[in-house]
Amino acid sequence: MGVFLVVFVMFIGMIALMAVGVVFKRSPISGSCGGLGNIGVEKACDCDKPCEKRLAKMREKEEQVIHLQK
């Protein structure tokens, strides 16, 4: 139980330090690499021609949007 309390206090301390850093810098916490867009990948699947499964999902989403617009 003592180990749990020590680790819990350490986690709370780190969260508090991050919060103080955000307050003083006035900027949100963000990832270090910037995501896939930073390396030139526009989508998670960087295929030139989507597969049938992906095309079916895209058609389904389009149908949902059309249905919601009615």
Secondary structure, 3 states (H helix, E strand, C coil): CHHHHHHHHHHHHHHHHHHHHHHHHCCCCCCCCCCHHHHCCCCCCCCCCCCHHHHHHHHHHHHHHHHHHC
